[in-house]
Each structure stands twice: as structure tokens, then as C-alpha cells.
Amino acid sequence: MARICLIIISLFSSTLTWAQLYQSTIPYKTVKNQAKGGDTLNLPFIDDFSSYTGSPTNDYWLAGGGGYVNNSYAVFPPSYNALTLDGTDNNGQPYNFVSGATENVSIDIDGETDYIISKPIDLSIYGTLDGIAFSFYWQKGSFSANTIPELKDGDTLKLFFKSKSGAWKKVFPIDSNKRKQMDTLINGHDFVYEFLSIKDTNYLHDAFQFKFTTHGKVTGAWDVWNIDYVYLDKGRLTDNIQDFAFSSVSQSLFADYHSIPVEALLQSNFTLSDGINAKTFNLTNIGNFIGQTNLDITANGLLMSQSTATGDFLPAQSNKEVNLSIDKITFNNNIGGIPNPNEITFISKLSLVTPDDSLSTNDTLSFTNTLKDYYAYDDGSAEMAIGFGEYGELVMEYEFSGSDTITAIDINFLKIGHNLENTPISIRLWESIEGVNGANSSVRLASIFTGVRYKTGLNQFTRYNLDKGIILSPGKYYIGYESASLNPTYIGFDKNTDLIQQKVYMRRSGEVWSQDETILLAGTPMIRPVFGDVTGLKNTKEEEKEQIKTTLNVKVYPNPTANKLHIEKGVKTIILSDITGRKVIEQTNLDIESKTILELGFLNKGTYYLYLSDGRLEEVQMIVVSQ
């Protein structure tokens, strides 16, 4: 248990009796340029982040700082989207990405993390009687109230105002009670509203600015703050906000998947969801009637469905969820008319009829579902990370209603904690796994011995191509990976789709497959099967399937070793790799009845990964060279 405390201190973790599974925060970041505003702004200043995602708009904010706007990480923000500040920069790169795959390198490194600074704002024409006030909402951490708070006592969010002299003065938090509240609130609590009257004339000048700063772990998105609805204006004698807004929305048109291959749509191998659920929020201090909500769905510009939900009364500071149905008859009838169907982009636009309010942009929102060549349970945003250490293996169950040819597997590897670029892994496709859904044996269809490969950019998937396309008949299949590292190999974990208890199976290499019922957090690992037409197809005939009941269990000794490594008979392929994934020894077509001795005297001391295969079974062992 000490190892978990060393590596993922302050994280949510689930320690299995047969393997170790780790979970960590890793929010979604992407860069999106916005229209440029002037150098100096005038009142009012209102940014509720509802009209864009990515980097904060330079209509209001200076460039840089690492903060980003998203609709997937905050828990029920007052308005759709929120600004997230954490320990990664604008490209999703940790401020300190610890290099090396060794276990004894600590990732518990604290420092200054994300910040955001406003453009200059002219307050010189106002006095102390003009009711100048600044307000915002904040949330600590994210998601389930059943989890332990991530943030340590020294990690905090601060707000500063810039005075006439150019000095930054902290204005939040400034008293012990507020600091205590920030320390004790649990992850994903309700957003907290702050209202600050500005009566100090030192702030009433022509280049006023404000900034939010954070302090926390710099090796990834461990310590997280969400900010919403930043509002600065005159005449604010009370803390009321006159606004009604969308807060959240479900974003999948399909009952089982967030995305399906285009061919599956055209062949009607899908099930539509029952509707889109949207949550609206009354930010005012009085109750009011909100009108109807409308939904329009288009596919490559073709209208596929329209629906309306009736309005209702919302009490002050409350929210309400509405369901907008999908016109399934019209939707299905229009599939054949979708233009340019090689790639299909569905755009779902929601609009809310509201009384007069401060901001109209948050009364509409839209989201997209893009169909290409893969199935996806996830929505493409990695709010957290999930990872295995100590040779753990994880697979996801997929069920297909039609036949198609699988050509690759996509995995969203994340840069968090240790840098495991090229660390050996095995990507696998199974027709059945023993003990699951009544299977008496494990049938493996494909296995790729490769390495972890991080992608440049954000929320990007690494594609691992199969040697040959494999025709899959309708039914259930399992895809995933086995880690060959003691440190967790992290992949994306989508919090908006909860399938961890229904579709995910885990084991330590060679042991029994099972599900972990101790995991408290809901979500889905980001692993996708890719389909398409290829040449040289490999059919899944019975004689070609691999019956996998045990691993090789080849005797390897001594370990640690100074110069020689003995490998007993039973293998055809031997690959020895260093911790970066670089092959230092590779031997193939060996006599399976003969013993092999590897000369290791030329290697530097350290940890290496030994891959063994008899042509059907395989395993990976960790070897320590002690010279």
C-alpha cells in the first residue's frame, strides 16, 4: 500500500487484489482563437464562457496562462461551459512532466499553476457611489461527492485586483472563514457565488485589471478549480444577476454509443436515444417563468429532427431538467438523403425562450456528433485518467449488430505523472474472455506488441493498426491493452458516460478476468475499435482463433542478473527493451525445444522489459540488470 501513497498521493485510487488501477484528474484542453477585442475595455465585463470552448477569448482576456473553457469538467455550472484552471498548460502538457519510467521518481511536485488575466478596463469615470461590483462563481475539484477532495491545504485559488500604482493586491480569499470553506468543501460541490463591491478609489483608474491564480501539483491536472460567470459592472447595489441560462446537456444521439461508423448508420445498425436532456438555471434572486425549449438536429446541413419542450416556473437560484425527444421517423427517413456521407457531422442546436436577462448568448447552445470509421462510448473529452501498473490488463466490451471489418484500435494515452513514451504494451482484440458472459475459454483474435505513443495536441487518439483486417460477425467483442510498466500507464477517462461497471474488465496478466466493484467514480475508458475496408482480409474462422487459457509461464533466471539471463525452452521470440521502449535484443524463429542464454554484459544497469512468445501465447517480464 505504501507504493500507492508514494505515486498517487491525494488521488482517488482503487487497489485491486489482483492488479492496481489508478484514477486521476486530467481535464480536456484545446486551443481555439477568438475574435480580437480592443486594448482597453469598457463596462460591462461579462464572460460566462457559454459561447466558446478552448482558450479564453481575447475579447476579454490576455493570452497565455493555461486556463481553458470546456463543457465537460465542471459539475452543473450556473451556465453552460466553465473556465478550468489546473496543472497543465494551453497544450495540455504538465508544467513538469516527470521523465523516466522508474518507480522511485516522485510526481508530487507543487508550484504555481494556471492563471488568467483580464484586459485593462477603464474605471476612471466612476466613483464610489456608482455601485461598481465584481462577482464570479467558483468550484473546487470536480465530479462525485463520494470521492475524497484532491486539493491539499497549500493548494488554492486567489483573486487579485490591480491598483493605480500597478501593484497587484489579493482580494480573495482574505479572511480565515473563507479559507476554511475552500479547504473543507468536497470535490464537485455546488458552485459558490462571490460578490465584491469595489469602493476603494485605488481601483477606479483607466487601466484596472484583475487576475485569478492557482497553486498546486505541476505534474498534471491534479489540483483543479472551475470558474464561471465573471461579471463586472456599475449600478450593482445588490448581488442579484438577472439571467436565465442553459447549464448542461446530454450530447449523444445514439442509445449505445456517442459515435458509430458511417456505414453502421447507412445500414441502420444503430438505436437512437430517447431524447436530449438539457438543464436550465435561473440565476436571479426571484422565481420566474421560462418559456419553451427548442431542438433542431441537422446532418451535413440536412434537417433530421425538430422538437419542443414546454416552459415552466423556476424558483430563484434553481435549475430544471427538460427532455427533448428525437423525431425517430423523420430521422430514419432522411438518412438516405444526407449529402456527402463519407463523413457525417450531426449538429444539435438548443434554444431557450427567456424573459429579459443580462446575457442572451447563454440562451442557445449546440453540440456535434461526428461519424467516421469508429465506435465510441466516450464523447472525446478526457476529464480524468485511468491507468494500470504492475502488468495490469484492461478490456472494454463492445457489441455490434452487423458484420464489419475491424482494422485498428484507437487509445487516448495521456501525458500525466511519468513520461512512459515507448514503454512496451500489448494491444489486444478478444472474441471471448474466460468467465465473462458465460465463456469457458478466452479466444484472442489479434495481439500487437508495441509501445505507448503520445500524440501531439489535445484529446488525440493513437491508432494501432492490425496486421490484417478481421471480419467480425454480430456479437460481443473485447478490446484493450496490457501494460508492461510498474508505473500506471494512463489513458483518457470520460466522466460523462458511465460504463465502468458494465463494459470494463480487468486482470493481472494470466489471472482471472473480473470487474472491480470498489471503483466509486463513474466513467468510461477511452478505447475505440476502428472499422473499414482493407485488402488481405483475415477471416475469423474457427481454426484461426487462439484459445488462450494460460500464459507461457517460462522460467527466467537469475533476476536480478549481472551479465547472463537464462530462458528455459518454450519460446520462439525474445525481445528485450529498455524503459524507453528501445529494443536492445531481438531474437526470432528460435527452436522452441531449446534453452536460450542472453548475454547482457554490454547493458547499463537498470530495468528492462522482456517479451516472450511461442507464436500463440505471450508474456512480459521485468528484468533488472545489476552490474
BELJO-V60544 format. One record per pair of residues at least 6 apart in sequence whose C-alpha atoms are under 6 Angstrom apart, sorted by the first residue. I is the first residue (numbers start at 1). J is the second residue. If there is no record, write none. Layout:
# BELJO-V60544
i: <I | I>
j: <J | J>
This chain:
# BELJO-V60544
i: <10 | 11 | 11 | 12 | 13 | 13 | 14 | 14 | 18 | 19 | 19 | 20 | 20 | 21 | 21 | 22 | 22 | 23 | 23 | 24 | 24 | 25 | 25 | 25 | 25 | 26 | 26 | 26 | 26 | 27 | 27 | 28 | 28 | 28 | 29 | 29 | 30 | 30 | 31 | 31 | 32 | 32 | 34 | 36 | 36 | 37 | 40 | 40 | 41 | 42 | 42 | 43 | 44 | 44 | 45 | 45 | 46 | 46 | 47 | 47 | 48 | 48 | 49 | 49 | 50 | 50 | 50 | 53 | 53 | 54 | 54 | 55 | 60 | 60 | 61 | 61 | 61 | 62 | 62 | 62 | 65 | 65 | 65 | 66 | 66 | 66 | 67 | 67 | 67 | 68 | 68 | 69 | 69 | 70 | 70 | 71 | 73 | 74 | 75 | 75 | 77 | 78 | 79 | 79 | 79 | 80 | 80 | 80 | 82 | 82 | 83 | 83 | 84 | 84 | 85 | 85 | 85 | 86 | 86 | 86 | 86 | 87 | 87 | 87 | 87 | 87 | 88 | 88 | 88 | 88 | 94 | 94 | 95 | 96 | 96 | 97 | 98 | 98 | 99 | 99 | 100 | 101 | 107 | 109 | 109 | 110 | 110 | 110 | 111 | 111 | 112 | 113 | 113 | 114 | 115 | 115 | 116 | 116 | 117 | 118 | 118 | 120 | 120 | 120 | 121 | 121 | 122 | 122 | 123 | 123 | 123 | 124 | 124 | 124 | 128 | 130 | 130 | 131 | 131 | 131 | 131 | 132 | 132 | 132 | 133 | 133 | 133 | 133 | 133 | 133 | 134 | 134 | 134 | 134 | 135 | 135 | 135 | 135 | 136 | 136 | 136 | 136 | 137 | 137 | 137 | 137 | 137 | 138 | 138 | 138 | 138 | 139 | 139 | 139 | 140 | 140 | 141 | 141 | 141 | 141 | 142 | 142 | 143 | 145 | 149 | 149 | 151 | 155 | 155 | 156 | 156 | 157 | 157 | 158 | 158 | 158 | 159 | 159 | 159 | 159 | 159 | 160 | 160 | 160 | 160 | 160 | 160 | 161 | 161 | 161 | 162 | 162 | 162 | 163 | 163 | 164 | 216 | 219 | 220 | 240 | 240 | 241 | 242 | 242 | 242 | 243 | 243 | 243 | 244 | 244 | 244 | 245 | 245 | 245 | 245 | 246 | 246 | 247 | 247 | 248 | 248 | 249 | 249 | 250 | 250 | 252 | 253 | 253 | 254 | 254 | 254 | 255 | 255 | 255 | 257 | 257 | 258 | 258 | 258 | 259 | 259 | 259 | 260 | 260 | 260 | 261 | 261 | 261 | 261 | 262 | 262 | 269 | 275 | 275 | 275 | 276 | 276 | 277 | 277 | 278 | 278 | 279 | 279 | 280 | 280 | 281 | 281 | 282 | 282 | 283 | 284 | 284 | 285 | 286 | 287 | 287 | 287 | 288 | 288 | 289 | 289 | 290 | 290 | 290 | 291 | 291 | 291 | 292 | 292 | 292 | 292 | 293 | 293 | 293 | 293 | 294 | 294 | 294 | 294 | 295 | 295 | 295 | 295 | 296 | 296 | 296 | 296 | 297 | 297 | 297 | 297 | 298 | 298 | 298 | 299 | 299 | 300 | 300 | 304 | 305 | 305 | 309 | 343 | 343 | 344 | 344 | 345 | 345 | 346 | 346 | 347 | 347 | 348 | 348 | 349 | 349 | 350 | 350 | 351 | 351 | 352 | 373 | 373 | 374 | 374 | 374 | 375 | 375 | 376 | 378 | 382 | 382 | 382 | 383 | 384 | 385 | 385 | 385 | 385 | 386 | 386 | 386 | 387 | 387 | 387 | 388 | 388 | 389 | 389 | 389 | 389 | 390 | 390 | 391 | 391 | 392 | 392 | 392 | 392 | 393 | 393 | 393 | 393 | 393 | 394 | 394 | 394 | 394 | 395 | 395 | 395 | 395 | 395 | 396 | 396 | 396 | 396 | 397 | 397 | 397 | 398 | 398 | 399 | 399 | 400 | 400 | 401 | 402 | 403 | 403 | 403 | 404 | 404 | 405 | 405 | 405 | 405 | 405 | 405 | 406 | 406 | 406 | 406 | 407 | 407 | 407 | 407 | 408 | 408 | 408 | 408 | 409 | 409 | 409 | 409 | 409 | 410 | 410 | 410 | 410 | 410 | 411 | 411 | 411 | 412 | 412 | 412 | 412 | 413 | 413 | 414 | 414 | 421 | 421 | 422 | 422 | 422 | 422 | 422 | 423 | 423 | 423 | 423 | 423 | 424 | 424 | 424 | 424 | 425 | 425 | 425 | 425 | 425 | 426 | 426 | 426 | 426 | 427 | 427 | 427 | 427 | 428 | 428 | 428 | 428 | 428 | 429 | 429 | 429 | 429 | 430 | 430 | 430 | 430 | 430 | 431 | 431 | 431 | 432 | 432 | 433 | 434 | 434 | 434 | 442 | 442 | 443 | 443 | 443 | 444 | 445 | 468 | 468 | 469 | 469 | 470 | 470 | 471 | 492 | 492 | 493 | 493 | 493 | 494 | 494 | 495 | 497 | 497 | 498 | 498 | 498 | 499 | 499 | 500 | 500 | 505 | 505 | 506 | 506 | 507 | 510 | 510 | 555 | 556 | 556 | 557 | 557 | 560 | 560 | 561 | 561 | 562 | 562 | 562 | 563 | 563 | 563 | 564 | 564 | 564 | 565 | 565 | 566 | 567 | 567 | 568 | 569 | 569 | 569 | 569 | 570 | 571 | 571 | 571 | 572 | 572 | 572 | 572 | 572 | 572 | 573 | 573 | 573 | 573 | 574 | 574 | 574 | 574 | 575 | 575 | 575 | 575 | 576 | 576 | 576 | 576 | 576 | 577 | 577 | 577 | 577 | 578 | 579 | 605 | 605 | 605 | 606 | 606 | 607 | 607 | 608 | 608 | 609 | 609 | 609 | 610 | 610 | 611 | 611 | 612 | 612>
j: <150 | 24 | 150 | 23 | 22 | 23 | 21 | 519 | 508 | 392 | 508 | 388 | 389 | 387 | 388 | 386 | 387 | 385 | 386 | 384 | 385 | 221 | 222 | 384 | 385 | 221 | 383 | 384 | 385 | 382 | 383 | 381 | 382 | 383 | 92 | 458 | 54 | 458 | 54 | 55 | 54 | 55 | 57 | 58 | 59 | 59 | 120 | 121 | 121 | 121 | 122 | 233 | 232 | 233 | 231 | 232 | 230 | 231 | 229 | 230 | 228 | 229 | 81 | 82 | 80 | 81 | 362 | 69 | 70 | 68 | 69 | 68 | 118 | 119 | 117 | 118 | 119 | 117 | 118 | 119 | 114 | 115 | 116 | 89 | 90 | 114 | 84 | 85 | 114 | 83 | 84 | 82 | 83 | 81 | 82 | 81 | 383 | 142 | 143 | 188 | 247 | 247 | 245 | 246 | 247 | 246 | 247 | 248 | 227 | 228 | 226 | 227 | 225 | 226 | 114 | 224 | 225 | 114 | 221 | 223 | 224 | 94 | 113 | 218 | 220 | 221 | 94 | 95 | 220 | 221 | 219 | 220 | 218 | 218 | 219 | 219 | 418 | 419 | 418 | 419 | 419 | 420 | 417 | 217 | 218 | 216 | 217 | 218 | 215 | 216 | 215 | 214 | 215 | 214 | 212 | 213 | 211 | 212 | 211 | 209 | 210 | 207 | 208 | 209 | 207 | 208 | 206 | 207 | 204 | 205 | 206 | 204 | 205 | 206 | 199 | 234 | 235 | 234 | 235 | 236 | 237 | 198 | 233 | 234 | 196 | 197 | 198 | 232 | 233 | 236 | 195 | 196 | 231 | 232 | 194 | 195 | 230 | 231 | 193 | 194 | 229 | 230 | 191 | 192 | 193 | 227 | 228 | 191 | 192 | 226 | 227 | 191 | 225 | 226 | 187 | 225 | 187 | 188 | 224 | 225 | 187 | 188 | 188 | 187 | 186 | 187 | 223 | 215 | 216 | 214 | 215 | 213 | 214 | 172 | 212 | 213 | 170 | 171 | 172 | 211 | 212 | 168 | 169 | 170 | 171 | 210 | 211 | 168 | 169 | 210 | 168 | 208 | 209 | 202 | 203 | 202 | 223 | 417 | 416 | 284 | 285 | 284 | 284 | 357 | 358 | 283 | 357 | 358 | 281 | 282 | 283 | 280 | 281 | 362 | 363 | 279 | 280 | 279 | 280 | 278 | 279 | 277 | 278 | 276 | 277 | 258 | 272 | 273 | 271 | 272 | 273 | 271 | 272 | 273 | 376 | 377 | 376 | 377 | 379 | 371 | 375 | 376 | 371 | 374 | 375 | 371 | 372 | 373 | 374 | 371 | 372 | 401 | 324 | 325 | 326 | 323 | 324 | 322 | 323 | 321 | 322 | 320 | 321 | 319 | 320 | 318 | 319 | 317 | 318 | 317 | 316 | 317 | 316 | 316 | 314 | 315 | 316 | 313 | 314 | 312 | 313 | 311 | 312 | 354 | 311 | 353 | 354 | 309 | 310 | 311 | 353 | 308 | 309 | 351 | 352 | 307 | 308 | 350 | 351 | 306 | 307 | 349 | 350 | 305 | 306 | 348 | 349 | 304 | 305 | 347 | 348 | 304 | 346 | 347 | 345 | 346 | 344 | 345 | 331 | 327 | 331 | 324 | 371 | 372 | 370 | 371 | 369 | 370 | 368 | 369 | 367 | 368 | 366 | 367 | 365 | 366 | 364 | 365 | 363 | 364 | 363 | 530 | 531 | 529 | 530 | 531 | 528 | 529 | 528 | 494 | 492 | 493 | 494 | 494 | 493 | 490 | 491 | 492 | 493 | 490 | 491 | 493 | 488 | 489 | 490 | 488 | 489 | 485 | 486 | 487 | 488 | 485 | 486 | 483 | 484 | 482 | 483 | 507 | 508 | 481 | 482 | 506 | 507 | 508 | 480 | 481 | 505 | 506 | 478 | 479 | 480 | 504 | 505 | 478 | 479 | 503 | 504 | 477 | 478 | 503 | 476 | 477 | 475 | 476 | 474 | 475 | 474 | 474 | 472 | 473 | 474 | 471 | 472 | 469 | 470 | 471 | 472 | 531 | 532 | 469 | 470 | 530 | 531 | 466 | 469 | 530 | 531 | 464 | 465 | 466 | 530 | 463 | 464 | 528 | 529 | 530 | 461 | 462 | 463 | 527 | 528 | 461 | 462 | 527 | 461 | 491 | 492 | 526 | 454 | 491 | 490 | 491 | 452 | 453 | 451 | 452 | 453 | 580 | 581 | 451 | 452 | 579 | 580 | 581 | 450 | 451 | 484 | 581 | 450 | 451 | 482 | 483 | 484 | 448 | 449 | 481 | 482 | 447 | 448 | 480 | 481 | 446 | 447 | 479 | 480 | 481 | 445 | 446 | 478 | 479 | 443 | 444 | 445 | 477 | 478 | 443 | 444 | 477 | 442 | 443 | 442 | 440 | 441 | 442 | 547 | 548 | 546 | 547 | 548 | 546 | 545 | 537 | 538 | 537 | 538 | 538 | 539 | 539 | 525 | 526 | 524 | 525 | 526 | 523 | 524 | 523 | 523 | 524 | 522 | 523 | 524 | 523 | 524 | 523 | 524 | 514 | 515 | 513 | 514 | 513 | 550 | 551 | 568 | 566 | 567 | 565 | 566 | 624 | 625 | 625 | 626 | 625 | 626 | 627 | 599 | 600 | 601 | 598 | 599 | 600 | 597 | 598 | 597 | 595 | 596 | 595 | 592 | 593 | 594 | 595 | 592 | 592 | 613 | 614 | 588 | 589 | 590 | 592 | 613 | 614 | 587 | 588 | 612 | 613 | 586 | 587 | 611 | 612 | 585 | 586 | 610 | 611 | 583 | 584 | 585 | 609 | 610 | 583 | 584 | 608 | 609 | 608 | 608 | 625 | 626 | 627 | 624 | 625 | 623 | 624 | 622 | 623 | 621 | 622 | 623 | 620 | 621 | 619 | 620 | 618 | 619>
